[in-house]
Amino acid sequence: MLNLAIVLEDSARETPDRTALVFGDMRLPYSMVESVANQVANLLVSRGISRGDKVAIACPNSPYFPFVYFGILKAGATVVPLNVLLQSGEIAYHLADSDAKAFFCFEGTAELPLGKRGREAFEQTSGTEHFFVLPATPLATESELGETLWAALDGMPGEFPTVPTAPDDTAVILYTSGTTGRPKGAELSHQNMLLNAIVSDEMFARSENGDTYLAVLPLFHSFGQTVIMNAGFRRRGTLVLLPRFEAGAALDLMRREKVTIFAGVPTMYWGMLTKIHADGEEVPTTLRVAVSGGAALPAEVLKDFQTTFGIGILEGYGLSETSPVASFNQPGKPAKPGSIGTPIWGVEMKLIDAEWNTVEGEGPGEIAVKGHNVMKGYYNRPEATAEVMRDGWFRTGDIATRDSDGYYYIVDRAKDMIIRGGFNVYPREVEETLMTHEAVSLAAVVGVPHDSLGEEIKAYVIREPGATITEEELISWCKSTMAAYKYPRIIEFRDSLPMTATGKILKRELR
């Protein structure tokens, strides 16, 4: 038996009174997180959820996330975490595609009406039988959107014998927007996720007094889930939860809670440094480990952080399909700025060409990964899986070079992927949505450089003959149809687009 929930269970058994979560004024010990997760597991079993069933959760960084995540795992079911920025049509797609039997959805706020979107999606999805509201008001038992978690947990015991799962059973299905438009669910086993959390934890020495993590990376995303939550719980650390990154709030929490470990995307580092330099914010002094991933870290930010905070930023690399960590600038080896480091323990990397042939020397070539971190495949998509997996190797679509010491450096993105503020945006998905508008004849989406976000999304659009839609009108339509991180903020109308002889749009000429 192997169940990812052990990262919580073991810590709750050994250090029940240690603070596991800090959220606003709340400080919750490991024993309480364990007990609520057990109640969630009991609830699921009482509603007919059994080993192998899929259960979705859409929730920002709050105590609800670990309560429900580990409750689902304990029940032997598979967690399907959803991006909280998805619109109702997108949520419905994920629920149906993953065969989710139950759905836990945060009630949301006026600015982010997640509960309303989730309820609409649930009503459109016949296979999803149960809808539980995670209320915005702590411990609220009523919600106009449906049954609340607290009402459902009433009378559920705080003990639960974790359902035995095999190492190869699917623990989590993480959705990744493929270059083919529709998001695909990467199936990650208990072994994938547990080993990645263990390796992520063991890369850094532990503080004598225990470690405190600032958890601002979304827990629904593989980076936050493995590197912060699962590794942090295994370490018996304290997770300080911040639902939305805001530089001032992050710095304040770092100082107040004496945060020792931080992981973020480059724009977060940029934001904190900007805040310190512009407003004279006090620099936190307890930070001892800073990790960056999700996009290439600008060298200027790295230098500035080292000077300002007195510690370096260690860069790593991975994908949802690799649980996610594949390589890292590991302690004990010199860190090389601009590099994604070397493969982590138990993982191999190589460079390949389009035909899967190994590229020797420094490349460039496409990164392929093999090891305990590689997914089982895409859920219910054997053809898509066969395209990216061969003999245990997973091809990432990211182009890199490698130096004589075996350190890798990312050169170019998988196909044309845009990374906007740390979120992966696949142009084709945006293009396909744009082209559902009656005034749009053709669309090509590219990333254009942006000072703080890294890249902004720009769409080149050819209008239908006679259509008079304006840029503002089309942007507004996109905003209501796509998640906030996906929709194009810049639209340029054209009469034609540059194309190859076979009719493929030449994006490199549009950038």
C-alpha positions as CSV (number, residue, x, y, z in Angstrom):
1,M,0.0,0.0,0.0
2,L,1.1,3.5,-0.7
3,N,-1.0,6.6,-0.3
4,L,0.1,10.2,-0.7
5,A,-2.0,11.1,2.4
6,I,0.9,9.7,4.4
7,V,2.6,13.1,4.2
8,L,-0.1,14.5,6.4
9,E,-0.8,11.4,8.5
10,D,2.8,10.8,9.6
11,S,3.2,14.5,10.7
12,A,-0.1,14.5,12.5
13,R,0.9,11.4,14.4
14,E,4.4,12.6,15.3
15,T,3.7,16.3,15.9
16,P,0.0,16.7,16.5
17,D,0.3,20.0,18.2
18,R,2.6,21.7,15.7
19,T,1.0,24.5,13.6
20,A,0.3,23.1,10.2
21,L,-1.6,26.1,8.7
22,V,-1.7,29.8,9.3
23,F,-4.6,31.6,7.5
24,G,-5.3,35.2,8.6
25,D,-5.9,34.9,12.4
26,M,-6.4,31.1,12.3
27,R,-3.6,28.8,13.4
28,L,-4.5,25.1,12.9
29,P,-2.5,22.2,14.3
30,Y,-1.6,19.1,12.4
31,S,-4.1,17.1,14.5
32,M,-7.0,19.3,13.3
33,V,-6.1,19.2,9.6
34,E,-5.9,15.4,9.9
35,S,-9.2,15.2,11.8
36,V,-11.1,17.3,9.2
37,A,-9.5,15.4,6.3
38,N,-10.8,12.2,8.0
39,Q,-14.3,13.7,8.2
40,V,-14.1,14.5,4.5
41,A,-13.1,10.9,3.7
42,N,-16.0,9.6,5.8
43,L,-18.3,12.0,4.0
44,L,-17.2,10.8,0.6
45,V,-17.5,7.1,1.5
46,S,-21.0,7.8,2.9
47,R,-22.0,9.3,-0.4
48,G,-20.8,6.3,-2.4
49,I,-17.4,7.5,-3.4
50,S,-14.9,4.6,-3.6
51,R,-11.3,3.8,-4.6
52,G,-10.5,5.1,-8.0
53,D,-13.4,7.6,-8.3
54,K,-12.5,11.1,-9.3
55,V,-13.4,14.1,-7.1
56,A,-12.8,17.7,-8.3
57,I,-11.9,20.7,-6.1
58,A,-11.8,24.4,-7.1
59,C,-10.5,26.4,-4.2
60,P,-7.9,29.2,-3.6
61,N,-5.2,28.8,-1.0
62,S,-7.2,28.4,2.2
63,P,-7.4,25.6,4.8
64,Y,-10.2,24.1,2.8
65,F,-7.7,23.0,0.1
66,P,-5.6,20.6,2.3
67,F,-8.8,19.4,4.2
68,V,-10.4,18.3,1.0
69,Y,-7.3,17.2,-0.9
70,F,-6.2,14.8,1.8
71,G,-9.8,13.7,2.5
72,I,-10.2,12.6,-1.1
73,L,-6.8,10.7,-1.0
74,K,-7.7,9.0,2.2
75,A,-10.9,7.7,0.6
76,G,-8.8,6.1,-2.1
77,A,-10.2,8.5,-4.7
78,T,-8.4,10.7,-7.2
79,V,-8.1,14.5,-6.7
80,V,-8.9,16.7,-9.7
81,P,-7.7,20.2,-8.7
82,L,-9.1,23.0,-10.9
83,N,-7.8,26.5,-11.7
84,V,-10.0,29.0,-9.7
85,L,-10.0,31.4,-12.7
86,L,-11.9,29.1,-15.0
87,Q,-15.3,30.2,-16.3
88,S,-18.4,27.9,-16.0
89,G,-18.1,26.4,-19.5
90,E,-14.5,25.6,-18.8
91,I,-15.3,24.0,-15.4
92,A,-18.0,21.9,-17.0
93,Y,-15.5,20.6,-19.5
94,H,-13.1,19.5,-16.8
95,L,-15.8,17.8,-14.7
96,A,-17.0,15.8,-17.7
97,D,-13.6,15.1,-19.1
98,S,-12.3,13.7,-15.7
99,D,-15.5,11.8,-14.9
100,A,-15.7,13.6,-11.6
101,K,-18.3,12.1,-9.3
102,A,-18.2,14.9,-6.7
103,F,-17.1,18.5,-6.8
104,F,-16.0,20.7,-3.9
105,C,-16.2,24.4,-4.9
106,F,-15.3,27.6,-3.0
107,E,-18.2,30.0,-2.7
108,G,-16.1,32.8,-4.0
109,T,-16.4,36.6,-3.8
110,A,-18.0,39.4,-5.7
111,E,-14.8,39.8,-7.7
112,L,-14.4,36.1,-8.3
113,P,-17.8,34.4,-8.3
114,L,-16.3,30.9,-8.3
115,G,-19.2,29.3,-6.5
116,K,-21.8,30.6,-9.0
117,R,-19.6,29.4,-12.0
118,G,-19.1,26.1,-10.3
119,R,-22.8,25.5,-9.6
120,E,-23.6,26.3,-13.2
121,A,-21.0,23.9,-14.4
122,F,-22.2,21.2,-12.0
123,E,-25.8,21.5,-13.3
124,Q,-24.5,21.0,-16.9
125,T,-22.6,17.9,-16.0
126,S,-24.8,14.8,-15.5
127,G,-22.1,12.5,-14.3
128,T,-21.1,14.7,-11.3
129,E,-23.5,13.6,-8.6
130,H,-22.4,15.7,-5.6
131,F,-21.8,19.4,-5.1
132,F,-20.3,20.7,-1.9
133,V,-19.9,24.4,-1.2
134,L,-16.8,25.6,0.6
135,P,-18.3,28.7,2.2
136,A,-16.5,32.1,2.2
137,T,-17.6,32.6,5.8
138,P,-15.7,30.2,8.1
139,L,-17.9,27.4,9.5
140,A,-21.1,28.7,7.7
141,T,-23.6,25.9,7.4
142,E,-25.8,27.5,4.7
143,S,-25.3,28.8,1.2
144,E,-27.7,29.6,-1.5
145,L,-25.5,27.6,-3.9
146,G,-26.2,24.3,-2.1
147,E,-25.0,22.0,0.7
148,T,-22.0,23.4,2.5
149,L,-19.0,21.4,3.6
150,W,-19.7,22.1,7.3
151,A,-23.4,21.0,7.1
152,A,-22.3,17.8,5.2
153,L,-19.6,17.0,7.8
154,D,-22.0,17.3,10.7
155,G,-21.8,14.0,12.7
156,M,-19.0,12.6,10.6
157,P,-16.3,10.9,12.7
158,G,-12.8,12.4,12.9
159,E,-11.2,9.0,12.5
160,F,-10.9,7.1,9.2
161,P,-8.9,4.1,8.1
162,T,-7.1,5.2,4.9
163,V,-8.1,3.1,2.0
164,P,-5.2,1.1,0.8
165,T,-4.0,2.3,-2.7
166,A,-1.4,0.8,-4.9
167,P,1.7,2.9,-5.8
168,D,0.5,3.0,-9.4
169,D,-3.1,4.1,-8.5
170,T,-3.8,7.6,-9.7
171,A,-3.6,10.2,-6.9
172,V,-4.1,13.4,-8.8
173,I,-5.2,14.4,-12.3
174,L,-3.6,17.7,-13.2
175,Y,-5.0,19.5,-16.2
176,T,-2.6,21.0,-18.6
177,S,-3.6,23.0,-21.7
178,G,-2.1,21.0,-24.5
179,T,-1.0,22.6,-27.8
180,T,-4.0,20.9,-29.3
181,G,-6.4,23.4,-27.7
182,R,-8.4,21.4,-25.2
183,P,-6.8,20.8,-21.8
184,K,-5.7,17.2,-21.0
185,G,-5.5,15.6,-17.6
186,A,-2.1,14.3,-16.7
187,E,-2.6,11.2,-14.4
188,L,-0.1,11.2,-11.6
189,S,0.2,8.2,-9.3
190,H,0.7,8.1,-5.6
191,Q,4.3,7.1,-6.2
192,N,4.8,9.9,-8.7
193,M,3.6,12.6,-6.3
194,L,5.0,11.1,-3.1
195,L,8.6,10.6,-4.5
196,N,8.5,14.1,-5.9
197,A,7.5,15.6,-2.6
198,I,10.2,13.5,-0.8
199,V,12.9,14.6,-3.2
200,S,11.8,18.2,-3.0
201,D,11.9,18.1,0.8
202,E,15.2,16.4,1.1
203,M,17.0,18.8,-1.2
204,F,17.2,21.3,1.7
205,A,18.5,20.9,5.2
206,R,15.8,21.4,7.9
207,S,15.8,24.3,10.3
208,E,16.4,23.3,13.9
209,N,13.2,25.1,15.0
210,G,11.1,23.9,12.1
211,D,10.5,25.6,8.7
212,T,7.8,28.0,7.8
213,Y,6.6,28.2,4.1
214,L,4.8,31.1,2.5
215,A,2.2,29.3,0.3
216,V,1.2,31.8,-2.3
217,L,1.7,29.6,-5.4
218,P,-1.7,28.2,-6.1
219,L,-2.1,24.8,-4.5
220,F,-4.3,23.7,-7.5
221,H,-1.1,23.9,-9.6
222,S,1.6,21.2,-9.5
223,F,4.4,23.5,-8.3
224,G,2.5,24.7,-5.2
225,Q,1.0,21.3,-4.5
226,T,4.2,19.3,-4.5
227,V,7.0,21.8,-3.5
228,I,5.0,23.7,-0.9
229,M,2.1,21.7,0.5
230,N,3.2,18.1,0.2
231,A,6.9,18.7,0.8
232,G,6.0,21.2,3.6
233,F,3.6,18.7,5.3
234,R,6.2,15.9,5.1
235,R,8.7,18.2,6.7
236,R,6.2,19.0,9.5
237,G,6.5,22.6,8.5
238,T,4.1,25.5,8.9
239,L,2.3,26.7,5.8
240,V,1.3,30.4,5.8
241,L,-1.5,30.6,3.2
242,L,-2.0,33.6,1.0
243,P,-4.8,33.3,-1.6
244,R,-3.6,36.0,-3.9
245,F,-0.1,37.3,-4.5
246,E,0.3,40.9,-3.6
247,A,3.9,42.0,-2.9
248,G,3.2,44.1,0.2
249,A,1.1,41.4,1.8
250,A,3.7,38.7,1.0
251,L,6.6,40.7,2.5
252,D,4.5,41.5,5.6
253,L,3.7,37.8,6.2
254,M,7.3,36.8,5.6
255,R,8.3,39.2,8.4
256,R,5.5,38.5,10.7
257,E,5.5,34.7,10.5
258,K,9.3,34.4,10.2
259,V,9.1,32.6,6.9
260,T,12.2,30.5,6.1
261,I,11.2,28.9,2.7
262,F,9.6,30.7,-0.3
263,A,8.9,29.3,-3.8
264,G,7.5,31.5,-6.5
265,V,7.4,32.4,-10.1
266,P,9.7,35.2,-11.4
267,T,7.0,37.9,-11.4
268,M,6.6,37.4,-7.7
269,Y,10.3,38.1,-7.1
270,W,10.1,41.1,-9.4
271,G,7.0,42.4,-7.5
272,M,8.6,42.1,-4.1
273,L,11.8,43.8,-5.1
274,T,9.9,46.6,-6.8
275,K,7.9,47.1,-3.6
276,I,11.0,47.2,-1.4
277,H,12.8,49.7,-3.7
278,A,9.8,51.9,-4.4
279,D,8.2,52.0,-0.9
280,G,11.2,51.3,1.3
281,E,9.6,48.1,2.7
282,E,11.7,46.3,5.3
283,V,13.5,43.2,3.9
284,P,12.5,40.0,5.7
285,T,15.5,38.5,7.5
286,T,14.5,34.9,8.2
287,L,14.3,33.6,4.6
288,R,16.9,31.0,3.9
289,V,15.7,29.2,0.8
290,A,14.2,30.9,-2.3
291,V,13.1,28.8,-5.2
292,S,11.9,29.9,-8.7
293,G,10.1,28.0,-11.4
294,G,7.3,28.3,-13.9
295,A,9.3,30.6,-16.3
296,A,12.8,31.7,-16.9
297,L,14.1,34.1,-14.2
298,P,15.6,37.3,-15.6
299,A,19.2,37.6,-14.6
300,E,18.6,41.2,-13.4
301,V,16.0,40.0,-10.9
302,L,18.4,37.2,-9.7
303,K,21.2,39.8,-9.1
304,D,18.9,42.3,-7.4
305,F,17.4,39.6,-5.1
306,Q,20.9,38.3,-4.0
307,T,22.0,41.9,-3.2
308,T,18.7,42.8,-1.4
309,F,17.9,39.6,0.5
310,G,21.5,38.3,0.9
311,I,20.6,34.8,-0.5
312,G,20.4,33.5,-4.1
313,I,17.4,32.1,-5.9
314,L,17.6,28.5,-6.9
315,E,15.9,27.7,-10.3
316,G,14.3,24.5,-11.2
317,Y,12.2,23.0,-14.0
318,G,9.3,20.7,-14.4
319,L,5.8,20.2,-15.9
320,S,2.5,18.9,-14.6
321,E,3.4,15.7,-16.4
322,T,6.5,15.3,-14.3
323,S,4.9,15.8,-10.9
324,P,6.3,18.5,-11.5
325,V,10.0,18.7,-10.5
326,A,12.5,17.3,-13.1
327,S,15.7,19.3,-12.6
328,F,17.0,21.8,-10.1
329,N,20.0,23.9,-9.0
330,Q,20.7,21.5,-6.2
331,P,22.4,22.3,-2.9
332,G,25.9,20.9,-2.7
333,K,26.4,21.8,-6.4
334,P,27.3,25.3,-7.6
335,A,24.1,27.1,-8.7
336,K,24.4,28.5,-12.2
337,P,22.3,31.6,-12.9
338,G,20.0,31.2,-15.9
339,S,20.2,27.4,-15.7
340,I,17.5,25.0,-14.6
341,G,20.2,22.9,-13.0
342,T,20.6,19.1,-13.2
343,P,18.1,16.2,-13.0
344,I,16.9,15.5,-9.5
345,W,17.5,12.2,-7.7
346,G,16.1,9.2,-9.6
347,V,15.4,11.2,-12.8
348,E,17.2,11.2,-16.1
349,M,17.1,13.9,-18.7
350,K,18.4,14.0,-22.3
351,L,18.1,16.1,-25.4
352,I,16.3,14.6,-28.5
353,D,15.4,15.7,-32.0
354,A,11.9,15.5,-33.6
355,E,12.4,11.8,-34.3
356,W,13.3,10.9,-30.7
357,N,17.0,10.5,-31.6
358,T,19.4,11.4,-28.8
359,V,21.2,14.7,-29.3
360,E,24.8,14.5,-27.9
361,G,26.9,17.4,-26.6
362,E,25.4,20.8,-25.9
363,G,22.4,20.7,-28.2
364,P,20.1,22.4,-28.7
365,G,17.5,19.7,-28.5
366,E,14.1,19.0,-26.9
367,I,14.2,17.9,-23.3
368,A,13.1,14.3,-22.6
369,V,12.6,13.1,-19.0
370,K,12.5,9.6,-17.5
371,G,12.0,8.5,-13.9
372,H,9.7,8.1,-11.0
373,N,8.2,11.5,-11.7
374,V,6.8,10.8,-15.2
375,M,3.0,10.6,-15.4
376,K,1.1,7.5,-16.3
377,G,-0.4,9.3,-19.3
378,Y,-3.2,11.6,-20.2
379,Y,-6.5,10.5,-18.8
380,N,-8.6,8.7,-21.5
381,R,-6.3,10.0,-24.3
382,P,-4.1,7.1,-25.5
383,E,-3.2,8.8,-28.8
384,A,-2.1,12.0,-27.0
385,T,-0.1,9.9,-24.6
386,A,1.6,7.9,-27.3
387,E,2.7,11.2,-29.0
388,V,4.7,12.3,-25.9
389,M,5.8,9.0,-24.3
390,R,8.1,6.3,-25.5
391,D,10.0,3.6,-23.6
392,G,9.5,5.5,-20.3
393,W,10.7,8.8,-21.8
394,F,8.4,11.8,-21.8
395,R,9.1,14.5,-24.4
396,T,8.5,18.0,-22.9
397,G,8.4,20.1,-26.0
398,D,10.9,22.5,-24.4
399,I,14.1,23.3,-26.3
400,A,17.3,23.5,-24.2
401,T,21.1,23.4,-24.3
402,R,23.4,21.6,-21.9
403,D,26.8,22.6,-20.7
404,S,29.8,20.3,-20.0
405,D,28.8,20.0,-16.4
406,G,25.4,18.6,-17.3
407,Y,23.4,21.8,-16.5
408,Y,20.5,22.5,-18.7
409,Y,19.4,25.9,-20.1
410,I,15.9,26.5,-21.6
411,V,16.1,28.1,-25.0
412,D,12.6,28.2,-26.3
413,R,9.1,27.3,-25.4
414,A,7.1,24.2,-26.2
415,K,5.8,25.1,-29.6
416,D,4.3,28.6,-29.0
417,M,3.3,28.5,-25.4
418,I,2.9,31.8,-23.7
419,I,3.8,32.2,-20.0
420,R,1.8,35.1,-18.6
421,G,2.6,35.9,-15.0
422,G,3.5,32.3,-14.3
423,F,0.4,30.8,-16.0
424,N,0.8,28.7,-19.1
425,V,-1.4,29.9,-21.9
426,Y,-1.6,27.9,-25.1
427,P,-2.4,30.1,-28.1
428,R,-4.4,27.5,-29.9
429,E,-7.0,27.3,-27.1
430,V,-7.4,31.1,-27.2
431,E,-7.6,31.1,-31.0
432,E,-10.2,28.4,-31.0
433,T,-12.4,30.3,-28.5
434,L,-11.9,33.6,-30.4
435,M,-13.0,31.9,-33.6
436,T,-16.4,30.9,-32.0
437,H,-17.3,34.7,-32.2
438,E,-19.4,35.4,-35.3
439,A,-17.4,38.4,-36.3
440,V,-14.0,36.6,-36.2
441,S,-12.8,34.9,-39.4
442,L,-9.3,33.9,-38.3
443,A,-7.1,34.5,-35.3
444,A,-3.5,34.1,-34.4
445,V,-2.4,34.5,-30.8
446,V,1.2,35.2,-29.7
447,G,3.0,36.4,-26.6
448,V,4.5,39.8,-26.6
449,P,7.1,41.0,-24.1
450,H,5.7,42.7,-20.9
451,D,7.7,44.3,-18.1
452,S,6.0,42.7,-15.1
453,L,4.1,39.7,-16.5
454,G,6.9,38.4,-18.7
455,E,4.6,38.1,-21.6
456,E,1.2,39.6,-22.5
457,I,-1.3,37.9,-24.9
458,K,-1.9,39.5,-28.2
459,A,-4.3,38.4,-30.9
460,Y,-4.2,39.2,-34.6
461,V,-7.7,38.9,-36.0
462,I,-9.1,38.9,-39.5
463,R,-12.8,39.9,-39.3
464,E,-15.6,38.3,-41.2
465,P,-16.6,40.3,-44.2
466,G,-18.8,43.2,-43.2
467,A,-18.2,42.8,-39.5
468,T,-17.6,46.1,-37.6
469,I,-16.6,44.8,-34.1
470,T,-14.1,47.0,-32.4
471,E,-11.0,46.0,-30.4
472,E,-12.7,47.0,-27.1
473,E,-15.8,45.0,-27.9
474,L,-13.9,41.9,-28.8
475,I,-11.6,42.1,-25.7
476,S,-14.7,42.5,-23.5
477,W,-16.2,39.4,-25.1
478,C,-13.0,37.5,-24.5
479,K,-13.0,38.6,-20.9
480,S,-16.4,37.1,-20.3
481,T,-15.6,33.8,-22.1
482,M,-12.1,32.9,-20.9
483,A,-10.3,32.7,-17.6
484,A,-8.7,36.0,-16.5
485,Y,-5.1,34.8,-17.3
486,K,-6.0,33.6,-20.8
487,Y,-7.8,36.3,-22.6
488,P,-5.9,38.7,-25.0
489,R,-5.4,42.2,-23.7
490,I,-4.3,43.4,-27.1
491,I,-6.1,42.8,-30.4
492,E,-4.9,44.0,-33.8
493,F,-7.1,43.7,-36.8
494,R,-5.5,42.6,-40.1
495,D,-6.7,41.9,-43.6
496,S,-4.3,39.0,-43.9
497,L,-1.8,36.9,-41.9
498,P,1.6,35.7,-43.1
499,M,1.4,32.0,-44.0
500,T,3.5,29.1,-45.3
501,A,2.7,27.4,-48.6
502,T,0.6,24.8,-46.7
503,G,-1.5,27.5,-45.0
504,K,0.2,27.5,-41.6
505,I,0.3,30.9,-39.9
506,L,3.9,32.1,-39.5
507,K,3.8,33.2,-35.9
508,R,7.5,34.2,-35.8
509,E,6.6,37.0,-38.2
510,L,3.9,38.3,-35.9
511,R,5.9,38.4,-32.7
